[in-house]
Amino acid sequence: MNIEYNKSLRDYNTFGIEVIASEFIKITSEVALKNVLLKKNRKEIFVISGGSNMLLTKDIDALVLHIAIPGITVTDESDDSVMISANAGENWHDFVLHCIRNDYGGLENLSLIPGYVGSAPIQNIGAYGVELKDTFVSCEAIEVLSGQKHLFSNEDCKFGYRNSIFKNDAKGKFIITKVTFRLSKKNHILNTSYGAIENALAENNISTPTIKDVSDAVIQIRKSKLPDPKEIGNSGSFFKNPVIPKDHFSELQKSHPNIPFYKVSEEKVKVPAGWLIEQSGFKGKRWGDAGVHKKQALVLVNYDNASGQEILDVSKIIQSEIKNRFNINLETEVNIIK
């Protein structure tokens, strides 16, 4: 077991924030994970995988476990569907592409989302009208205190909008090691009505799309709107799209007749956070090395050497202005490590 001391985490978070971990271990197997957890007198555990949905604002005085367990396995299949499991250390986008190459449908709208498979259920990642919970069957997780394995069903995970039990009751108590999905093998049900997918398909003269066509369209859209973390530090969407009461939305429409929205229910409406931020004049604005992306106002960026605290300060400025201007509380989608 190789323990590294005073390890820089800059390469382990997509914001590219320079913070130091007092102890660091790369975990490449479930056995290794259990061995670490069962050792006594260990300091606090801090888990990191792809580092794509977190903002680090301070050094980590803990044993940082980088979960990098590889492996993809088909566990069951029929003529119509397949059960496929991916270990926590698999890159999410690479896993999606693996499924598409094998003509397994259901994850194509989630193409190019950064991060690892193990962190996907925590956030119930979603994009373009599809969420992880739609194809999720179960996940295996190791309990931090006991080192025992637990199986969480879809229902057990209590999925919500960018939410799950792992962000609430089970926060910090389990480390996900494997995730299983049920995907279609034929008669794929495509979801192309959300966002700009239909326009992208039309631009490419595709009238009867395959799952690969949908994936390619999503990749094209995301690349045109979202910065590559390898080129400029970011964590994708920093804020959740707020869901507000219909009567509140009706009031906003009076002064903002062009406000975009998505109907959630008869009583609730979802408003794009990026639109609210752009309308408030923040798109492309910069405070030193921290700022708002010039193409997508929903994305906060680290231009070079911004600290996590500086990016957090920018987010608070935005939240305050949106509250004052629209009476809407913007919630962060990114996990803030304070």
C-alpha positions as CSV (number, residue, x, y, z in Angstrom):
1,M,0.0,0.0,0.0
2,N,1.7,3.2,-1.2
3,I,0.9,6.2,1.0
4,E,1.9,9.6,-0.4
5,Y,2.4,12.5,2.0
6,N,1.7,16.2,1.3
7,K,0.2,15.3,-2.1
8,S,-1.0,18.0,-4.4
9,L,-4.6,17.5,-5.6
10,R,-4.4,19.9,-8.5
11,D,-4.5,17.1,-11.0
12,Y,-7.3,15.4,-9.1
13,N,-10.0,18.1,-9.4
14,T,-11.3,19.5,-12.6
15,F,-11.2,23.1,-11.3
16,G,-7.4,22.7,-11.1
17,I,-7.3,24.1,-7.6
18,E,-4.0,23.7,-5.8
19,V,-4.6,22.2,-2.4
20,I,-2.6,19.7,-0.4
21,A,-3.7,16.3,1.0
22,S,-1.8,15.3,4.1
23,E,-2.0,11.6,3.1
24,F,-3.0,10.1,-0.2
25,I,-3.6,6.5,-1.5
26,K,-4.7,5.5,-4.9
27,I,-7.2,2.6,-4.6
28,T,-7.4,0.2,-7.5
29,S,-9.3,-2.7,-6.0
30,E,-12.1,-3.4,-3.6
31,V,-9.8,-5.5,-1.5
32,A,-7.3,-2.6,-1.1
33,L,-10.2,-0.3,-0.1
34,K,-11.4,-2.7,2.6
35,N,-7.8,-3.1,3.9
36,V,-7.4,0.6,4.2
37,L,-10.8,1.1,6.0
38,L,-10.2,-1.8,8.4
39,K,-6.9,-0.4,9.6
40,K,-7.2,1.2,13.1
41,N,-6.1,4.6,14.2
42,R,-6.5,6.1,10.8
43,K,-7.3,9.8,10.5
44,E,-10.5,11.1,8.8
45,I,-11.2,9.6,5.3
46,F,-11.8,11.9,2.3
47,V,-12.9,10.3,-1.0
48,I,-12.1,11.6,-4.4
49,S,-12.7,10.0,-7.8
50,G,-12.8,12.1,-11.0
51,G,-12.9,15.3,-9.0
52,S,-15.4,16.7,-11.4
53,N,-18.1,17.9,-9.1
54,M,-16.3,19.5,-6.2
55,L,-14.7,22.8,-5.3
56,L,-11.8,22.4,-2.9
57,T,-11.4,25.6,-0.7
58,K,-8.7,24.4,1.7
59,D,-6.0,21.8,2.2
60,I,-7.3,18.3,3.2
61,D,-6.0,17.2,6.6
62,A,-7.2,13.7,6.1
63,L,-6.4,10.4,4.4
64,V,-7.5,11.0,0.8
65,L,-8.6,7.9,-1.1
66,H,-8.5,8.2,-4.8
67,I,-11.0,5.6,-6.0
68,A,-9.6,4.3,-9.3
69,I,-11.1,0.7,-9.5
70,P,-11.3,-0.3,-13.2
71,G,-13.6,-2.8,-15.0
72,I,-16.7,-3.2,-17.0
73,T,-18.7,-6.5,-17.0
74,V,-22.0,-7.7,-18.6
75,T,-23.8,-9.5,-15.8
76,D,-27.0,-10.6,-17.5
77,E,-28.8,-10.1,-20.8
78,S,-31.8,-11.1,-22.8
79,D,-32.9,-10.4,-26.4
80,D,-34.1,-7.0,-25.4
81,S,-31.9,-5.7,-22.7
82,V,-28.5,-6.0,-20.9
83,M,-27.4,-5.6,-17.4
84,I,-23.9,-4.0,-17.4
85,S,-21.7,-3.1,-14.4
86,A,-18.9,-0.6,-14.3
87,N,-16.5,-0.2,-11.4
88,A,-16.1,3.1,-9.7
89,G,-12.8,4.1,-11.3
90,E,-14.1,3.9,-14.9
91,N,-14.2,7.2,-16.7
92,W,-17.9,8.0,-17.2
93,H,-17.7,9.2,-20.8
94,D,-15.5,6.3,-21.8
95,F,-18.1,3.9,-20.2
96,V,-20.9,5.6,-22.2
97,L,-18.9,5.2,-25.4
98,H,-18.3,1.6,-24.6
99,C,-22.1,1.0,-24.3
100,I,-22.8,2.8,-27.6
101,R,-20.1,0.8,-29.4
102,N,-22.0,-2.3,-28.3
103,D,-25.4,-0.8,-29.2
104,Y,-26.6,-0.6,-25.6
105,G,-29.1,2.2,-25.4
106,G,-30.1,4.5,-22.5
107,L,-27.0,6.5,-21.6
108,E,-26.4,8.4,-24.9
109,N,-27.8,11.7,-23.6
110,L,-25.3,11.6,-20.8
111,S,-22.2,11.6,-23.1
112,L,-19.2,13.8,-22.3
113,I,-20.2,14.4,-18.7
114,P,-16.9,14.6,-16.8
115,G,-16.1,12.3,-13.8
116,Y,-16.0,8.7,-12.9
117,V,-18.7,6.1,-12.7
118,G,-18.5,5.8,-8.9
119,S,-19.5,9.4,-8.3
120,A,-22.4,9.4,-10.9
121,P,-25.1,8.0,-8.5
122,I,-24.2,10.5,-5.8
123,Q,-25.2,13.4,-8.0
124,N,-27.8,11.5,-10.0
125,I,-26.1,13.0,-13.0
126,G,-28.4,14.2,-15.8
127,A,-28.5,16.0,-19.1
128,Y,-30.8,16.7,-22.0
129,G,-33.9,15.2,-20.4
130,V,-32.2,12.0,-19.1
131,E,-31.0,11.2,-15.6
132,L,-28.8,8.3,-14.3
133,K,-31.8,7.0,-12.3
134,D,-33.6,6.2,-15.5
135,T,-31.3,3.2,-16.2
136,F,-29.8,2.6,-12.8
137,V,-30.4,-0.8,-11.2
138,S,-28.1,-0.9,-8.2
139,C,-24.7,0.0,-6.8
140,E,-22.3,-1.7,-4.5
141,A,-20.8,0.4,-1.7
142,I,-18.4,-0.3,1.2
143,E,-19.4,1.1,4.6
144,V,-16.5,3.3,5.9
145,L,-16.9,2.3,9.5
146,S,-17.2,-1.4,9.1
147,G,-15.6,-2.2,5.8
148,Q,-18.8,-4.2,4.9
149,K,-20.3,-4.3,1.4
150,H,-23.9,-3.0,0.9
151,L,-26.1,-3.2,-2.1
152,F,-28.3,-0.2,-2.9
153,S,-31.3,-0.5,-5.2
154,N,-32.7,2.3,-7.3
155,E,-35.4,2.8,-4.6
156,D,-32.8,2.7,-1.8
157,C,-30.8,5.6,-3.4
158,K,-33.7,8.0,-3.0
159,F,-32.8,9.8,-6.2
160,G,-34.0,13.4,-6.8
161,Y,-32.9,16.3,-9.0
162,R,-29.1,16.1,-8.8
163,N,-29.6,14.4,-5.5
164,S,-29.4,11.0,-3.7
165,I,-29.2,9.4,-0.3
166,F,-25.4,9.7,-0.7
167,K,-25.7,13.5,-0.4
168,N,-28.0,13.2,2.6
169,D,-28.6,10.4,5.1
170,A,-25.6,8.3,3.8
171,K,-23.2,11.2,3.1
172,G,-19.7,10.2,4.0
173,K,-20.8,6.8,5.3
174,F,-20.2,4.7,2.1
175,I,-17.8,4.5,-0.8
176,I,-19.4,3.3,-4.1
177,T,-17.3,0.6,-5.8
178,K,-19.6,-0.6,-8.6
179,V,-22.7,0.6,-10.5
180,T,-25.1,-1.6,-12.5
181,F,-27.4,-0.4,-15.3
182,R,-30.1,-2.0,-17.4
183,L,-29.8,-0.8,-21.0
184,S,-31.7,-1.6,-24.2
185,K,-30.3,-3.8,-27.0
186,K,-32.9,-3.1,-29.6
187,N,-35.9,-0.8,-30.1
188,H,-34.1,1.9,-28.3
189,I,-36.2,4.7,-26.9
190,L,-34.5,8.0,-27.9
191,N,-34.9,11.2,-26.1
192,T,-34.2,14.0,-28.6
193,S,-36.8,16.7,-27.6
194,Y,-34.8,18.3,-24.8
195,G,-32.4,21.2,-25.5
196,A,-30.8,21.5,-28.9
197,I,-30.5,17.8,-29.8
198,E,-33.1,17.9,-32.6
199,N,-31.5,21.0,-34.1
200,A,-28.1,19.3,-34.1
201,L,-29.5,16.2,-35.7
202,A,-31.2,18.4,-38.4
203,E,-28.0,20.3,-39.1
204,N,-26.3,16.9,-39.8
205,N,-29.3,15.8,-42.0
206,I,-30.2,12.9,-39.7
207,S,-33.9,12.1,-39.7
208,T,-33.8,8.6,-38.2
209,P,-31.0,8.8,-35.5
210,T,-29.2,6.0,-33.8
211,I,-28.0,6.1,-30.3
212,K,-24.6,7.0,-31.6
213,D,-26.1,9.9,-33.6
214,V,-27.7,11.2,-30.4
215,S,-24.5,10.8,-28.5
216,D,-22.6,12.6,-31.2
217,A,-25.1,15.4,-31.2
218,V,-24.8,15.8,-27.4
219,I,-21.0,15.8,-27.6
220,Q,-21.2,18.5,-30.4
221,I,-23.5,20.7,-28.2
222,R,-21.5,20.3,-25.0
223,K,-18.2,21.1,-26.8
224,S,-19.7,24.2,-28.3
225,K,-21.0,25.5,-25.0
226,L,-18.9,24.1,-22.2
227,P,-15.1,24.5,-21.6
228,D,-12.8,21.5,-21.5
229,P,-11.5,21.1,-18.0
230,K,-8.1,20.2,-19.5
231,E,-7.9,23.6,-21.0
232,I,-9.6,25.8,-18.4
233,G,-10.5,24.7,-14.9
234,N,-14.2,24.2,-14.2
235,S,-16.7,21.7,-12.9
236,G,-19.4,22.0,-15.5
237,S,-22.7,23.4,-14.2
238,F,-22.0,25.1,-10.9
239,F,-25.7,25.8,-10.0
240,K,-28.8,23.7,-10.2
241,N,-31.7,24.9,-12.4
242,P,-34.2,26.3,-9.8
243,V,-37.7,24.9,-9.6
244,I,-40.2,27.5,-8.6
245,P,-43.9,27.7,-8.0
246,K,-46.0,28.5,-11.0
247,D,-47.4,31.7,-9.6
248,H,-43.9,33.0,-8.9
249,F,-43.0,32.2,-12.5
250,S,-46.1,34.0,-13.7
251,E,-45.0,37.1,-11.8
252,L,-41.5,36.9,-13.4
253,Q,-43.1,36.6,-16.9
254,K,-44.7,40.0,-16.5
255,S,-41.4,41.7,-16.4
256,H,-39.4,39.1,-18.4
257,P,-41.8,37.8,-21.1
258,N,-39.1,35.8,-22.8
259,I,-37.9,33.9,-19.7
260,P,-37.4,30.3,-20.8
261,F,-38.9,27.5,-18.7
262,Y,-39.6,23.8,-18.5
263,K,-42.8,22.5,-17.0
264,V,-42.1,20.2,-14.0
265,S,-45.7,19.7,-12.9
266,E,-49.0,21.6,-12.7
267,E,-47.6,23.6,-9.8
268,K,-43.9,23.8,-10.5
269,V,-41.7,25.3,-13.3
270,K,-38.0,24.9,-13.9
271,V,-36.0,28.0,-14.9
272,P,-32.5,27.8,-16.5
273,A,-30.0,29.1,-14.0
274,G,-27.7,30.1,-16.8
275,W,-30.4,32.4,-18.2
276,L,-30.8,34.1,-14.8
277,I,-27.1,34.6,-14.4
278,E,-26.7,35.9,-18.0
279,Q,-29.6,38.4,-17.5
280,S,-27.8,39.6,-14.4
281,G,-24.8,40.6,-16.4
282,F,-22.3,38.0,-15.1
283,K,-21.7,36.1,-18.4
284,G,-17.9,36.4,-19.1
285,K,-17.2,38.5,-16.0
286,R,-13.9,37.9,-14.3
287,W,-12.6,38.6,-10.8
288,G,-8.8,38.0,-11.1
289,D,-8.4,34.3,-12.1
290,A,-11.9,33.4,-11.1
291,G,-14.9,34.1,-13.3
292,V,-18.0,33.1,-15.3
293,H,-17.4,31.4,-18.6
294,K,-17.9,33.6,-21.7
295,K,-20.1,31.0,-23.5
296,Q,-22.0,29.4,-20.7
297,A,-23.0,31.5,-17.7
298,L,-23.8,28.4,-15.6
299,V,-20.1,27.5,-15.6
300,L,-17.6,29.1,-13.2
301,V,-14.0,28.9,-14.2
302,N,-10.5,29.0,-12.9
303,Y,-8.5,30.9,-15.5
304,D,-5.2,30.1,-14.0
305,N,-4.4,30.1,-10.3
306,A,-7.7,31.0,-8.6
307,S,-8.2,29.6,-5.1
308,G,-11.3,27.6,-4.3
309,Q,-12.3,30.4,-1.9
310,E,-12.1,32.9,-4.7
311,I,-14.4,30.9,-6.9
312,L,-16.7,30.3,-3.9
313,D,-16.8,34.1,-3.4
314,V,-17.9,34.6,-7.0
315,S,-20.7,32.1,-6.6
316,K,-21.9,34.0,-3.5
317,I,-22.0,37.3,-5.4
318,I,-24.1,35.6,-8.1
319,Q,-26.4,34.0,-5.6
320,S,-27.0,37.3,-3.9
321,E,-27.8,39.1,-7.1
322,I,-30.2,36.4,-8.4
323,K,-32.0,36.6,-5.0
324,N,-32.3,40.3,-5.2
325,R,-33.3,40.5,-8.9
326,F,-35.6,37.4,-9.2
327,N,-36.3,36.4,-5.6
328,I,-34.9,32.9,-6.5
329,N,-32.4,31.0,-4.3
330,L,-29.7,29.4,-6.5
331,E,-28.4,26.2,-5.1
332,T,-25.0,24.9,-5.9
333,E,-24.8,21.7,-7.9
334,V,-21.1,21.4,-7.1
335,N,-20.0,19.9,-3.7
336,I,-18.3,22.7,-1.8
337,I,-15.4,21.4,0.5
338,K,-15.0,23.9,3.2
